[in-house]
């Protein structure tokens, strides 16, 4: 059995994307492999690698702790990168916002939960937690509830409502659920399993003008255009390594209009200066490549994959079932497609695919307790992936049907 011919609407020009793909040494250096795991970590373009080497060989010093040239340059780099993050997020009022660097999204979310959220909440308040999203956006808020309970402050956790058929947030149910004591909402921009844009702009409408909204943007930064002006959220948290920067880098953007100012607790030690150097270089690269163009390409590739999978009866595609066909008018997957074989264990399927040169993730994907109960295979795409890789993957999957 062979994979069917698949056509998608409106892909970006291959020549332009080939030029972008050529800028990733690890991709061009292994033409026999297809890297399909960018939701776990994105590969790094040469410009980011060059920026890291340049920083370490010309400027490396501690920030805010010296008056000599290298130290001053590093201090300037940190502050300029804060401004760069604000511009990248389309911050409408950068003078009233702040950016804090972290080791990644998990630390950023946990720091907000530990050092900021308790100061917002009083006895009887409510928080909304997305219990079918990534554990990093669930566990910290539950830990904060327990921390407050130990102080005699009772906080009610409201599970985020989901649409059963698609895995999207149910904004109508959320509007009915939220009340005057709902002070905080944790949400995800792009779901790490279902690949859906979770329509964050509708959350503000559902919960009203006063609730604080904290957005996990780990799967959206670097994959699609981002505007905090349009989303009206209060926190944006992301990992640098999923946005083409080095591991161990990340940021929390804070609006500073609702609730107390965010101040991470404890002594502020040496920042990850090389990670910050890689982050600003990655944002430069992404801006030049065009987040809108990256989104069009990865959405088209995901549609190509779901269109092929829907003709293979042995596979179950997770998430919205009405957006699988290539010509579906329903909102498409943002470069993430997750599926199962009906008879082959997902872990075994991952090994089989790697034996054919396809690197995918195959496990539970760190989803929360209200998420999928059975392991699955996740294909996550970026600008360096190609139509040929998708068609080759479908051909292998077809032989296993």
N, C-alpha and C positions, 0 to 999 in steps of 0.2 A: 504493500500500500504506500502511495506517495502523497505528499502534502498537496492540497489544491493550489491552483494559481490564485494569488491574492492581490487585489489592487486597493490602494488607499487614496483618499482625497487630499490634495493639497500638501504633499510633503515638501520640505524645504529643498532647494536645489542641491543635488548630490555633490557638485563640484565644491560649493562653499563648505559643506560639512566634511568633505574629504580633506580640505585644507585644515579644518579644525582638528580632525582625527589625527592628522600628521603631527600635531604638536604634543602628543602624548607618547613619550619614549617607551613606556611599559607596554602600551598597546601596539605600536608599530614594531617593537622588538619581539613580539610573540604573535606573528600573523596566524599561527596554527591554533590559537586560543581565542575564544569569545568571552569577554568579561561581561557578565550579566548580573552583577551584584552591587550596583552603585548605590542602592538604598542602604547597604551596610557601610560602604565607604567609597567615595569617588576617587578616580585616578587623578594624577596631578599633571598639568601641562608644563612644558619646559619653562615657561615664564615664571612659574611658581618655584620650580627647582632652582632656577638662576637667581631669583630674589633671595632665597634661603642662603645659597652659597655666597652671594655678594654681601649679605648682612653679616654672616659669620666670619668673613675674611676681610671686612673693611670697617665694621662699625660695632661689633659685639661688645656690649657693656650692660651694666644694670641700669634700670630706669629710675629717675627721681632720687638718685643716691650719689651724684657726683657733679662736678662743674667742669670737667674736661670735655674735649670735643666728642669723643665716642659716647660718653654718658649723655651729653646733651642731645646728640642725634637720636639715641635710643628713646629718650624721653619724648622728643618731638614725634618719633615714629608712633609711639603708643597713643599720643593725643591725636595725631592726624588719622590714625586708624579708627579711633572713636568717631571722628567726624565722617570718615568714609562709610562706616556702617550706617550712620544716620542717613547719608545721601542714598545709599543703596536701598534702604527701606522706604525711601520717599517720605522722610520725616517732615511734616509740615511746619513744625515749630522746634527746630533743633536747640534753641536756647533754653527750652523748658524740659528737655529730655536728657537722658543720661545713658551711657553704654558702659557695662562692666564686663571685663573679660573673664572667662571661666575655662575649665578643661573640656567643656562640651555641654550639650543640652542637658544631660542627666545631672551634672553638678549645678547648672544654672537653675533648673527647676527645683532641685532639692534646697538650694540656697534661698530661693524665694519662699519656699514652704517653711523652712526652719527659721529664717532671720527676718522675714517681712510679714508673712501671713498672720502670725499670732497677734501682731499689733493692730491688725485690721478688725479682728473678730471679737465679738462679745458673746456672753452666754445666750444660747438660743438662736444664734445666727446659722445660716446654711451656706454650704458650698456645693457646686456641681462638679462631679468628677467623671471623666470619660472612661468608663470601666471596660470598654472593649478596644481601647487604643493601646499604645505602647506602655509597658510597665513604668517607664521613666516619667510618664505623665499621669500615673495613677498612685504609685507607692508613696511619693513625697507628701501628697495631700492627706492620705490616710495616716501617715506618720505624724503630720501636724495635728490632726484631730486627736491622736493619742497623747501627744505632748500637751495639748491644751486640757484634755480630760484630767491629766495629772495635776493640773493647776486649778481644777474645779470649774473649768469653762467647758460647757457642753456645746458641741458643734454638730449639726446634723449634716450628713453627707447625702446628697441627692444624686443618684446615678443618672448620667446623661442619657436621655432617651434616643434610641436609634430606630430607623426604618428597617424592619425585618428583611425586606426583599433586597435592599441595596447595601445596607451597612452604613448609609449616610446618617447624619444627625437628623432627628425628627424635630424641626424647629417649631412646628405647631404644638407638639406635646411639651416642648421645653417652655414655651410661653405660658402654658397652663400650669406647669410645674413650679416655675419661679414665682416668688412672692416678695413682699417688702423686706423679708429677712434674708433673702438670697444676696450675699455680699460678694461672692467670688465664683468665677466660672473658669475651669481649665478646659482647653480645647486643642484640637490638632488641625493644622492647616491642610495637609495632605496625608491621608491614612496610609500607614506603612504596610498594610496587608492588602486592602481593597483598591488602593491607588486613587481614591476619589478626592477631589477638592471638596472640603466639607462645608463650603458656603458660609464662611465665618462672618461675612457681612450681615447675615440674617440673625446671628446670635445677639448682636446689640439690639436689634428690633425686638427679639423675643424676651430679653431679660431687663430691658429698660436702660435709662441713661446713667444709673448710679453704680451698677455692679461692675466690679473689676474683671476684665477678661485677660487671661494669660494664654498665649498662643505658643504651642510647640511647633516650630517651623523647620524642624530637622529635615523633612522630606520636601520642602518647598524652596528654601533658599538655594539659589543656583539652578533651579529647575523651571521656574516660571517667574514672571514679574511680581514684585511685592510692593504694596503701598499701604503703610500703616494709616495714611490719611483716609483711604477708602474703607479699610477694615474696622477702624475705630476700636482698636484693642489697646490695652495698657502695658502689657509685656509681650515681647517677642524673644524667644529663646532658640538658639540654633547651635549646631556643632560645626566647627570649621572643616573637619575631615570629610564631611558629606558635601561640602561646598568647595572642594578641590584644594583646601589648605591642609596643613599638617595635622596629624592626630594630636590630641591634647590641647586643641585650641577651640574657642567658642565664645559666644557673647550673649549677654542679656541686654536688650534694649528696654528702657523704662520711660513711659510717657510723663509721669509725675503730675497727673491732674486729678487722680482719684486715690484716696488713701494716703498713708504716710509715705515719705520718700524711702526708697529702697537703699539700704546700707548693709552690705554683707558683713556678718559678724566676725569678730576675731581680728587678729593682726594681719594687715595686708602685706604679704611677703613679696618675694621677687616674682614679677610677672613672667609669663612664658613669652619672652621677647621674640624668639625665633618663630614661634607659632603665630604671633601677632604680625610679624613681617610676612609670613606666608599667607595670612588671611587677607591683608590689604592687597597683596599681589593677586590672590585668587579673585577678589572682588573686581580688580582691574580687568582681569582676563574675562570674567563673566560679563561685565558691562560691554566690553569690546565685542564679544561673541553675540550678545543680545539675548537676554532671558526670554523674550517673546519668541525668538527663532528657535532656541533650545526647546521651549515648550511645544511649539508646533511639530518639531521633529520627533520628540519622544512620545507625544500623544499619537502621532501617525504610526510610529513603530509599534506601540502598544495595541493600536487598533488592528494592525496587520497580524499581530500575534493572536488576539482574541478571535479575529475572523477565521484564522486557520484552525484554532482549537475547537471552534464551534462545529466544525465538520468532522471532528474526531470523537466518536461516541465514548471512547474509553476515558475521557477527561471531564472533570468538573471544574468549571471556572468559578472562583469565589468573587463575591461582591455583586454589584448590580447586574442583573440578567437581561435587562432591556438595552444595555449599551455595548453588547458584545459584537454585533454585526458592524462591518466597516462603514456602512452607510447609515448607522443609527443616528438620529437627531438628538439623542440624550447625551448629556455631559460625559465626556470620555475619561478613561483612566490616565492619570498623569505619569506615564512612564513606568507603572508598576502593574504587573499581571501575576496573580497567584492562582495556582490550580493544583488539582490532585489527579492521579491515575486511580481508577476505580478498583484496580486489583493489585497494583505494585505499590509497596510502601514508599512514602515520599523520600525517606533517607536513601533507600536503594535506588530510587529514580535519580536522585542527585548524583550518586556514584556513577550510574550508567551514563548520564549526560556528560559528566566530566571525562569519562573514557572516550567520548567523542569530541572533546575540546570545549565544552560549554560549562562555564563556571556560574552556578546558580546557588541560591540558599535553599536549604531543605530542612525545616524544623518547625517549631511553633512560632517563630518570629517575635518572641518576647511580648505576645499579646496578653491583655488582661484577662481576668477570670470570666468576664462576660463575652469573650471572643470565641474564636474557633477552638474546638476541643481536639481536633485531629491535625497532625502535622501536614504541611503542604510544601509545594515548591514555589518559590518566588523568583520571578524574572524582573529585574529592575534596570532601567535603561538610562543612558545619557547621550550626550552629543557625539561621543566617539563610537557609538554602535551603528550598525548598518542594516539595510534591508536583507542583504545576503546572509547575515548572521541569523536573523529571524527566520528566513526561509530554510536555512540549514537546520536550525533547532526544530522546526515543524516537521521536517523530513525525518529526523531521528525519532521524534515523538510518534509519528505515524507508523513507524515500523514496530512500535511497542503496543499498538492498539489491538 
